[in-house]
Amino acid sequence: MNAPMTRRDAEFTRLFSADTTGALIDPHGRTRALVLDWPAPADWAAMGTLWRGVQDTLGWPAPAIAVSGDALQLWFSLAEPVDAATAQALLATLRERFLPAPQAARVGGWPRDGQAAPRPGAALPGEDRWSAFVAPDLAPLFAQTPWLDVPPGDDGQATLLAGLGSVAPDRLAPLQPVAQPAATAVTAVTAVTAATDPRAFLLQVMNDPAVPLALRIDAAKALLPR
């Protein structure tokens, strides 16, 4: 007999589950959970700028903040699932829009390689360390040591998640570059790089904010493992 769903499980499922099984990636490779992570030592000033920026500039709900054991994370909940290539393109655009280049280069993202981010709330390797969601005002305390020394409480975790919402599909539109004439778009893509390495070319296309989002998504799809 399955254990009853806790409040924390219910809130996590509401925000991040891609299907009725509770998985973060559905059988079609789509997800509602986009995660950015700053490996320790994390720069909370930059992370906080992005956390506030998506709310003030894009009108998004606040993302959840988590500690994973080796990084501080922002968890974005989407109202509708997107495929892996779109998820990667959206995360790349968030990095470029809200972070200076040196910071953006350090920030990782999930999903990647077909895997979702590990769910916060688990015991971590080592002695007395746990991942968890944390309150925004406490996040700076974990920049150097991104873990809890005690197990996170179910009610506390549920309360943190209960006040969060999901990004509606129409709120993703501001991340798309202004439409360019066809000739200009082709020129932009061609000028991204003259490198002969196809992977390097695709990476530069995916990460170039001047390239239309549709082309960046195509580049991300080409980079996905077969």
Phi, psi and omega in degrees: 000131181287143177292147179296150180289131178280169177300318179299314179299319181296317180291320179297316179297317179304319186275319197239343184292138182271342180207185185288348179278348182091359180291149179277342175231126183277175183300342179266006178083014181264155182217155172252355185252109174254129186231129170252137178225137178257111176299144178294143359282126183273152177261097183293331179301315179290318180297319179294326177298318179291317180303316178284324185298319181294331178282311185286322186267319185260348182073025179276155169296156178298134173286155174288151177247134183223159171246130188254356186109323177231002183202156165272143185229152167246126179253115178260129177260126176260141179293327179232142182291152176233159179285169187298321181296318178295319178301314180295320179294320179295317179296319178298320180293320177299316179299313183293323186284324190246354183235144171293156187307315180299323178288316182302325182293336181272345188271125177267176181212152174233147005286156174209145182052035177077007183245144174273162176296141175302140183289128177296149178116003184259156172292144183251158175303142184106182186264125172054057176224137180222146168276159183186162166278145182228158179286147181305320183288345178262347185306318181301335182292341184255011183298323181269327184231083188279065175200164174262149177270353178226155179298138178291139179284142182299313182295319179296318178294318179298320181295320178300319183280333186298331182274004184258156179233183182249151179281120178289151181307321182290342179280352175278342184303320181299343178282346181278133179298156175300136182302138179248153171302151185305315182297320180295319180298316180297318179299319180299316181294316181298325184277355182301315180198151174254011183297148178270351179281112183301321181295318179297320179297313181296321178297319180291323176298314183297327186261003182269113182294344179281345181273135179307146186301323181300319179290325178293322177295319177300319178295319179297319179298321180293335181274347181294144178296141181275000000 
